[in-house]
Amino acid sequence: MASRRRPRWYFSLRSPYSWFAYRDLMSTHPEVLDSIDWLPFWEPDEETARLLADEGVTLPIVAMSRAKNFYILQDTRRLATERGLADITWPIDRDPCWEVAHLAWIAAEDEGRGKEFVAAAYRARWQEGKNISEPEVIAAIAEELGLDAERLSTAADDPQLRKRGAALLAESAHDGLFGVPFFINGRDKYWGVDRVAPFVRAVLGAERSGAPAVDAPDPATHADLLPAGGDQGHAGGCG
């Protein structure tokens, strides 16, 4: 019998909602963050997309409408105010390469410092207004953590880290991820910052799902069964 996988969450260093979920968990249940697996998600560049295509993997990424983008700006400010965050900044992402930060996370995780890297990257992006797609910003974070600045800042140029990153994105697709933050406990999935509390209850054993198990096609290789419409879902899990 296959062993049950540990609870896990998919985070993105790009997403304000992922940042809010991280802060909420750190402030209320850091022990849950310590007990689950952390997996990154990001929108791949052409090179990573090619690696995914070679494996027959399709990510459920659709373009965001202008109206939804404005809504997320407003919603982010509202959620920040609720959390007493007065110093939030909204970064200007011009031609971002999300591999720069997320592959650097893999390198930091190899050194046992992945969680510290996430904290520093979120602070740099959302509280200091820095561009985490710039290698210089990643190098500064690495130096702050006492890590190899050269390795982390050039992670996007490392073919092996590229392959490992593509494998993590493929895993997210097989897990049925369609937005972040995304939490999984057993067969149960929780999407969005407003699902942090029920996920925590489930991990701590205070909530049991009564939903029966349902076999479904692998979403990574059957994306055609659920054609993407314009901006599906709510902002709380896709920003």
Protein Blocks (a to p, Z undefined) as FASTA:
>chain_A
ZZdddddddddfkbmklmmmmmmmmmmmmmlmmmpccdddddddfklmmmmmmnopacdd
ddddfklmmmmmmmmmmmmmmnopakbccdddehiafklmmmmmmmmmmnopmmmmmmmm
mmmmmmnopafkbmklmmmmmmmnopafklmmmmmmpmklmmmmmmmmmmmmmnopabdc
dddehjbccedjklmmmmmmmmnopaccfbdcdddddfklmmmmmccdeheajfklmZZ
